[in-house]
Structures are given as structure tokens and as C-alpha cells.
Amino acid sequence: MRTSLSWLLLFALPLSAHAEGMAEKATEITSDSPTPAKTVTPKKKEKKKPAQDDNEEQPHQLEEVVVESEPLERTIGSLARPVSVLKDAELRQQMAPTIGATLTQEPGINSQSFGPGVGQPVIRGLAGPRVRIMENGIGNNDVSNISPDHANSIEPSQAERIEILRGPSTLLYGSGAIGGVVNVIDNRVPEKKAEKPIGGALNQIYNSALDETSSSLKLEGGESDVAYHLDGFYRNSGNEIIGGQAIDEPAARMYDPALAEAPYLQNTNGYVPNTNARAKGGTAGISWVGDPGYAGVAVNYLENNYGIPPIGIPGEPDIRINLWQTKYDFRGGIDNPFEYAEKLKVKFGYTDYKHVEMEGTETGTTWKSDSYESRIELTHKPIGPFKGQWGFQSVNGTTSATGEEATIPQTGIANYGLFAVETLETDPLIYDFGFRIEPQSVTPDAASAYAARSFLPVSGSLSGLWKVDPSNNLSLAFTESQRGPQAQELYVNGAHHATRAFEIGNPNLNMESSYNLELGYTFKEEWMNAQFNLFNNWVNDYIYSQYTGELYGHEEGVHGPEEAGGDHDHGGELPILQIEQANAVFKGFEANLMFPIMENSYGLVDLTLFGDYTRGTLSAGNGNVPRMPPLRFGTQIDYAKDKWSTYFRVTRGQAQEYAGENETETSGWVLMNVGVQYEAKSFADSKLLFYLKGNNLLDQDIRNSTSYLKNFAPEPGRGVQLGFQISY
């Protein structure tokens, strides 16, 4: 009944306003829609520099941004659901070592940190396998969505742009992307002819809060029909600097029953131990680009070594993770391959991934993953009033964990997806339809005690955008998505010291089914730009991990090694982290208001007000969804004149009082950031850019409510980030 009502509401709103428009022939989507530029956030726009010769005011010039992850590569103003695009100065402003930390200022997005070396995006309270992370339209295919201590293999410093999608277009990339899709675009396989024989950029950054030095280099160019891409980076950081103690001892003892009886905890003040990290990597790609299309290959290599913050048990060895990944990409495209086809693209990626979890000098667990992903995308020419894309995708691979702490058996994974997304435009209405069917199989090793599981997720979506007038847009979107459980959720069973938990899966899990209804409104006038989104997401059989409040090893009298020290060692008593399943409801909003305060010969001043909120509850009296983000709101003031620009941003995070069962609440916080940027005088064809940022200037003790380690590792304290970029 709920689903039927949602579909009726979706059609009723725009049709009642313009029923006769359905008979009109759809026209090619243009960029004249009233929407904030660059992202869902109205503050993000290209400003025309103020006049220097007179006092005549110049109007704001809003840049229409094309979303490359969309099948028709449309502008944001033509989309009926929130889409964020982060690039250029804004990407530099928010750049961080992890993809989650880089995106945390975007509306509705948080980071599930596990110390500074790990940061997974959380979109509207959903994380892990519900947020698909991709590089250039192909999954990164590491094991970051299996466990919260596993870092993502995406390197933000090499990104040219980052796009975040929700709604019908997510079905292009996977049924399980209930939260959304994050697509990092780095041009490693060039798809266009080079503008010059050689070009590129050099970036150098120092961050005092992490004692971090980061260098990245990119070279691109080509001649005739050949284009190439080369990049590399190196990052070295020390222990994370904070403004107080690393461990919130009262909360930690309440959260972990094993710590409640410990005589003392080994705590530090001013820094989080064992959080130093090193990472390096590089990419080489080459393409043939001609009039009919392109074809190219690329190879990427990554190494990452990072530490896991300790929980304070005396004598417990430090845990570090050594990660290696090699990825091979091939892609090609043909324009107008046959009569009814406008574009045909083929993508293929192979990922060889491995990481080793070290406990002091001993090897704990070795994780390996070999995966193959292929995609065929066909964008067809208009069929009557419809334009769209059809395609096929397959993901096949094997994941294994070996060693004394191997928590899952070697498991084969096979997904095959058929998808279609169509667009119908009848001015002032735009409709999007999406459909995907994706058979999935999870097959554990024959020697294990578990049975193979098969699932058949079927997903569909529909959205409508109503251009009420040049200033107002109204949209309504409904998405139904299904997701089969992963191997970790089904088969995990064992002690995992990196997460300091005894993890227990459920081999009898059902598929998740999500029903998301979203209402959006945008307003654009010279005196204000605004964006509001309201959403309600009903999830049947929601899969989540929750602490039971019990200890593995407590009844059996397991107390860990004697060398751990203390009168009564609790190192062997691990909290039980159980995979559960229950119906859940997620609801919330995202809002942005941008006011151009001044634009004249003295410069440009913009004022932005923003806020977002997600509330997650479990049915049948099971309480709250664990690890949910808090209500956030704040303001940002931007000023620009000539080659100078600066911003001042204050964000208030409310206390998270709706913690999950056996979770601790987190206090509210105020995050104050400031930044300044100067573009030096260009020489030849090159540009030199300097930027300086001050982060967490109030040195707040920020405990991240979405993190498993919120009681042991706060977010970075007061710090300064200094960098420069030379581009040619």
C-alpha cells in the first residue's frame, strides 16, 4: 500500500499542473534550469570578478555543471534529485587524506572514521555496501565495505572532480546503492584529444593537525590521436594532534564491558597514538582518440600503511594495516555505432587487492580480493519522446581472509546486472525512469560449514521535475531498491582485534528492500538561491551490526596473554558485534540558503546558511539505528576580490542522543574553519596558487557519532593546512 501511494503521488503533482504537456515531443535537455550551480549547495557558484574601472555592479554568473555520471551527461538543473559535484577550488578547500573526510562538508554526507587513516562516506545515515564508491564509473572493488577498519583505496588528491548521485541514476551502478553513489573522476584513461603536448599540475600540502606532508604530480597531454595520463603521489603523516585526551574513559568503560573492570587505561593527552601513516601510488594511462571514438588502458598501483588507534589496554600490541592494490582499466567508446545508437561504451577493470593486519610484529589476518568488473553502456537516440541508456554490468571475484583471525571463509561473488534509465521531457516537466535486475550469488569455500546463497534484487525508480517558473523548481522522486547481503554479513564468525570485537554473522539473512520518497525544492533569484530536500526511507529487513553488551571469553575465563600486564587482564574478552536484521525508517532533510550580500568594486560577499539531519529508528521496539550522524547547521561567509578569496565557516553539530543499543551518546560541538587563497600572477601558460586553511580553530573535542571508535579517537584538533599548486 505504501509503495502504490508513493507512485501515485509522484505522478499526481506534475500532471495536475501540466497534463497537456505529455503530448509534446521531448526536446534536448538544456542548461537553463533554475538551480544552484555546481552542487545542491547554493553557495557553490562561479562569480564574475567585480569591475575595476567603475562602480557598476556586475551580475552573478552561475556556471551550469554537467554531471558526467549521468547517462545523458545533463546539467544539475535538469535533475530531479540531489546531485553534488565537487571540483576546482571547492575540491582543494575540502581535500583530506580520505574520501569520507573530503566529502564531509557536503549536504547529507558524513565520514565514518576509524582514526585518520580510514574515512568512509556516510550518506543520510547509510554507509558500507549501501554507498557505492567508484573510479570513473567502475567500482574500486577493495574490501573497505566489509569492515570499518579497512581503508578505501581511492586517493582524493588525484581527483579532478567528485560526483555524488542519488535516485534513478544510482541504478546504473548497482542495486545495493541505497544510500547513493560516489564517483571519483581522474581521467586516468583519456577520452578526449589532448589540447597540448604536455600539461599538468603539482600540488604540495602540509597539515599541522596530522603532521602531514603530501605531494602529488599529474602530467597529461598528447599529439594527434594519442593522449596520455601520468600521476603519482606520496603522503607521510605523524600521529593525529588533538586538544585533549584520546580516550573518553567514562564513555569507553560504559561502551565496552571488558574495560569497565580494568584497573586503569593507558591514555594520552594531545595526540592519538599509532595513527601515523604513509601512502604512495601512481597511474599510467594511454588512449587512442579519433573521430569515431576512443580506446585506452591504464594501470594504477597503491600502497598504504596506517595504524589503528588503541583502546588503552596496557601491553596490547599496536595494530597496523599494510595495503597493496594494483588495478588495470580498459575502456572504449564509439559514437553512432549503428542506426538507433548514439553512443556505445565498454569498460573493464581488474583489481588485485591485499592487506595484512599486523599485531605488533605478528601477522594477524591477511585479506585478499581479486575482482573483475565489466560494463557495456548503450545510449540510444531518441525513441519518440524518450532518451536514455541501457546496459549490462558484471562483478565477479573472490575474497578471502587467512591467518589465526580469519573471520570469513574464502568466498566467490558473482553479480550480473541489466539496467535501463530513460528520460522524458515535456516543458516544463522532466521525468526519469530507472530499472535494474541483478542476480547475485555468494559461494563460500566447499570446506566451510556454510551454504551458498543466491538473491535476485529487482529495483526501480521514478522522478519528476516541474519547472514551475524561471525561479522555482519542484521535484518528487521515488526509488525502490533491493540489496543482497554480503559475505561478511552472512559468514563472519571470529575474533577481529583490529575492530576489537568478536564478530558474528547471520547466514540466514534476507534481502534488504528500500522504499525512498523524496521531495525537493529549488529557488533562484538575484537576491537568494535556495535548496531544500525532504526524504523518508523505509527499509525492510535492514542489516546492521550491533554490540550485544556481552563479552566473548568472559564466561570461559579467557583473559588474554600474561604479558599484557595488570592484576586482571581483559585483553582476551572481546565485545560481541552481532549482525542483526529488522525493519528501519530513515527520515531527514538538507537545506541551503545563499544570499549575495555585496558585489561591486570592493569585492563580492556571499552569506550561506546550511543544515542537514537524519534520524534512523528500528521497528518492533529495537530502538535506534546505530552510529547515526547528528543534526548539523551553520553559516559560511565568502569574500572574493581580484586574485584573493577567503571564507569563514562555522558548523554546529548537536549532541547525538539517539544512540543505538549498547552505544554511547556523543556531545555537541562547534567546528570553526577559515581559509584564504591567492592566485599569483601567471607566467607563460602556467598558474601558481597558494592556499592557507585553519581547521577546528576552537580546538573542540569532536567525537564522531558515526564512528566505531568515537570513544577512543576524536577528530583532529586545531590545525593549519598550507599548500600551493602549479598548473600548466
CORMO-V75671 format. One line per field, one symbol per residue. ss: DSSP state (a for helix, b for strand, c for the rest). phi: phi as a letter, one per 20 degrees, with the letter a starting at -180 (. if undefined). A space follows every 10 residues. Layout:
ss=???
phi=???
This chain:
ss=caaaaaaaaa aaaaaaacaa aaaccccccc cccccccccc cccccccccc cccccccccc cccccbcccc ccccbaaacc cccbbbbaaa aaaaccccaa aaacccccbb bbbcccccbb bbbccbcaaa bbbbbccbbc cccccccccc cccccaaacc bbbbbcaaaa aacccccccb bbbbbccccc ccccccccbb bbbbbbbccc cbbbbbbbbb bbbccbbbbb bbbbbbbccb bbbbbcccaa aaaaacaaaa ccccccccbb bbccccbbbb bbbbbbbbbc ccbbbbbbbb bbbbbbbbcc ccccccccbb bbbbbbbbbb bbbbbccccc bbbbbbbbbb bbbbbbbbbc cbbbbbbbbb bbbbbbbbbb bbbccbbbbb bbbbbbbbbb bbbccccccc bbbbbbbbbb bbbbbbccbb bbbbbbbbbb bbbbcccccc ccbbbbbbbb bbbbbbbbbc cbbbbbbbbb bbbcccaaaa acbbbbcccc bbbbcccccc cbbbbbbbbb bbbbbccbbb bbbbbbbbbb bbbbbbbbbb bbcccccccc caaacccccc cccbbbbbbb bbbbbbbbbb bbbbbbbbbb ccbbbbbbbb bbbbbbbbcc cccbcccccc cbbbbbbbbb bccbbbbbbb bbbccbcccc cccccbccbb bbbbbbbbbb bbbccbbbbb bbbbbccccc cccccccccc ccccccccbb bbbbbbbc
phi=.fffffffff ffffffebff ffefffdffd deffbgfmbf effebedfff fdebeffdff deeedeefff fdleegfede bfcdcdblff fffdgbfcff ffefeffmdc cefcnfecbe fddlndbmfe cedcclncff ledfeebfee ffefdffefe acdddcngff ffcqfffffq cddedcmfdf dcfffbfbbr bcdccccffd lddccbcccb rqbledccbc babbccceff ecebefdefg fffffdgfef dffbdedccn bdfldfbcbb aaccbbbdcc ffrbbbcbcc cbcbcbddgf dnfgnfffdc cdccbccdcc bbbcelfbge debccccbcc cdcbbdeedm eeeecddcbd ccccbccdee fgdmedcrcd acbcccrccb ccpfdfdcff cecbcccdbb ccccdcgddc dcccbbcbgc cccfgffeed efccccfccb bbbcddefbg dccccbcccd cccefegffe dfaqfcffel beecebfdfe fecdcddcdc bccbbfeadb bccdbbcece lfebdbfend denfffmecn ffffnnfbed feedfeddfd bafbcdbrbc bbccdfebbb fepdccdcdb abbccdcdel mendfflefe fcbrbcddcb bledbbbccc cddffeedff fmddfcefbc ddcbbbccdf gfclddcccd bccddlfelf eeeffeefdf ecbffgefbc dcbbcdcc
